[in-house]
């Protein structure tokens, strides 16, 4: 599994760099990455993370379609922002999902860290949906997830993946900065 994990990690780096640049080809790397990570996480008994890769695959297909549509409409992939009410709704729904999924994983599986794994999985799903919708709020969620996942992967001995998430943490901060600049640029032009 080590070679598979390393290849998936490298694909992840290319994926994030292209996401930061709002380049639609991020999805080719993202789809390959999640396809490879599913068996890595299953082998490590991180079942939520393994299932998450399937969800990511589907959400990335949607994201590719949505980003392509934005690019056709405006010539670029535009950055959007949620309203305060929408952010609150997403936060409440995310907390409920984490609690429900964590309880199920603790009760019905031998998951290594059921609630931490559930938090990573559910927050990641929300962040991926927000990313696919081009909402800037995805980046703070990815920063939070990256911090959680670094600890989880170190505890499970997935060192290449933990190192990848250290890099993802840095790149998520960079992404938030770049998307904020893009949002300000589009507001100035409007």
C-alpha positions in Angstrom: 0.0 0.0 0.0 2.9 2.4 0.5 3.5 3.0 -3.2 -0.2 3.4 -3.8 -0.4 5.9 -1.0 2.6 7.9 -2.3 1.1 8.1 -5.9 -2.3 9.2 -4.4 -0.5 11.8 -2.4 1.4 13.2 -5.4 -1.8 13.4 -7.4 -3.3 15.3 -4.4 -0.6 17.9 -4.6 -1.2 18.6 -8.3 -5.0 18.6 -7.6 -4.7 21.3 -4.9 -2.3 23.5 -6.9 -4.8 23.5 -9.8 -7.7 24.2 -7.4 -5.9 27.2 -6.0 -5.4 28.5 -9.5 -9.1 27.8 -10.2 -8.0 25.6 -13.1 -10.7 23.1 -14.1 -8.2 20.4 -14.8 -7.8 19.9 -11.1 -10.6 17.5 -11.4 -8.6 15.0 -13.5 -6.0 14.7 -10.7 -8.7 14.8 -8.0 -10.6 11.9 -9.5 -7.5 9.8 -9.8 -6.4 10.6 -6.3 -9.7 9.6 -4.6 -9.8 6.4 -6.6 -6.4 5.4 -5.2 -7.0 6.6 -1.7 -10.2 4.4 -1.2 -8.3 1.2 -0.7 -5.5 2.8 1.3 -8.0 4.1 3.9 -10.0 0.8 3.9 -6.8 -1.1 4.7 -6.1 1.3 7.6 -9.7 0.7 9.0 -10.6 4.3 8.4 -13.9 3.4 6.9 -15.4 6.9 6.9 -12.4 8.1 4.9 -12.7 5.1 2.5 -16.4 5.8 1.9 -15.6 9.5 1.6 -13.5 8.8 -1.5 -16.6 7.5 -3.3 -18.5 10.6 -2.3 -15.6 12.8 -3.4 -15.6 11.0 -6.8 -19.3 11.9 -7.3 -19.0 15.5 -6.0 -15.9 16.1 -8.2 -17.9 15.0 -11.3 -20.5 17.6 -10.3 -17.8 20.2 -9.6 -16.2 19.7 -13.0 -19.6 20.3 -14.6 -20.3 23.4 -12.4 -16.8 24.9 -12.9 -17.1 24.3 -16.7 -20.5 26.1 -16.7 -19.0 29.1 -14.8 -16.1 29.3 -17.2 -18.4 29.3 -20.2 -20.6 32.0 -18.6 -17.9 34.4 -17.5 -14.7 33.3 -19.1 -13.2 32.1 -15.8 -14.1 30.1 -12.7 -15.7 32.8 -10.5 -15.6 32.8 -6.7 -18.8 33.1 -4.7 -19.6 33.7 -1.0 -22.4 32.3 1.2 -24.8 34.6 3.1 -24.6 34.6 6.9 -27.9 32.6 7.1 -26.6 30.0 4.6 -23.3 29.6 6.6 -25.3 29.0 9.8 -27.5 26.5 8.1 -24.4 24.6 6.7 -22.8 24.7 10.2 -25.8 23.2 11.9 -26.2 20.5 9.2 -22.5 19.6 9.4 -22.6 19.2 13.2 -25.7 17.0 12.9 -24.0 14.9 10.2 -20.8 14.4 12.3 -22.8 13.3 15.4 -25.0 10.9 13.4 -22.1 9.4 11.4 -19.8 9.1 14.4 -22.5 7.3 16.4 -23.1 4.9 13.6 -19.4 4.2 13.1 -18.9 3.7 16.9 -21.9 1.4 17.2 -21.6 -0.7 14.0 -18.0 -0.9 13.0 -14.5 -1.5 14.5 -13.4 2.0 13.3 -10.2 3.1 14.9 -11.3 6.6 15.7 -15.1 6.7 14.9 -15.9 10.3 15.9 -12.7 11.9 14.7 -13.0 9.9 11.5 -16.6 11.0 11.2 -15.7 14.7 11.7 -13.1 14.5 9.0 -15.4 12.8 6.6 -18.5 14.9 7.1 -16.7 18.3 7.2 -14.7 17.2 4.1 -18.0 16.4 2.3 -19.3 19.8 3.1 -16.0 21.5 2.1 -16.0 19.5 -1.2 -19.5 20.5 -2.0 -18.7 24.2 -1.2 -15.6 23.9 -3.4 -17.6 22.4 -6.2 -20.1 25.3 -5.9 -17.1 27.8 -5.9 -17.9 29.1 -2.4 -14.9 30.7 -0.7 -16.0 29.2 2.6 -14.6 25.9 1.6 -11.0 27.0 2.4 -11.4 27.5 6.2 -13.1 24.1 6.4 -10.2 22.5 4.6 -7.8 24.2 7.0 -9.7 22.7 9.9 -9.9 19.3 8.3 -6.2 19.3 7.4 -5.3 19.9 11.1 -7.5 17.1 12.3 -6.3 14.7 9.6 -2.6 15.3 10.3 -3.1 13.9 13.8 -5.3 11.0 12.7 -2.9 9.9 10.0 0.1 10.1 12.2 -1.8 8.0 14.8 -2.6 5.4 12.1 1.0 5.3 10.7 0.1 6.8 7.4 3.1 9.0 7.3 3.2 9.9 3.6 -0.5 10.9 3.9 0.2 12.9 7.1 3.0 14.8 5.3 0.6 15.4 2.4 -1.9 17.0 4.8 0.8 19.2 6.2 1.4 20.4 2.7 -2.4 20.6 2.1 -2.7 22.8 5.2 -0.2 25.3 3.8 -1.9 25.1 0.4 -5.3 25.6 1.9 -4.1 28.9 3.5 -2.7 29.8 0.1 -6.0 28.9 -1.6 -8.0 31.0 0.8 -5.7 34.0 0.1 -5.8 33.5 -3.7 -9.6 33.0 -3.8 -10.0 36.1 -1.6 -8.0 38.1 -4.1 -10.0 36.7 -7.0 -13.2 37.6 -5.2 -12.0 41.2 -4.6 -10.9 41.5 -8.2 -14.3 40.4 -9.5 -16.1 42.8 -7.1 -13.9 45.7 -8.3 -14.9 44.9 -11.9 -18.6 44.7 -11.1 
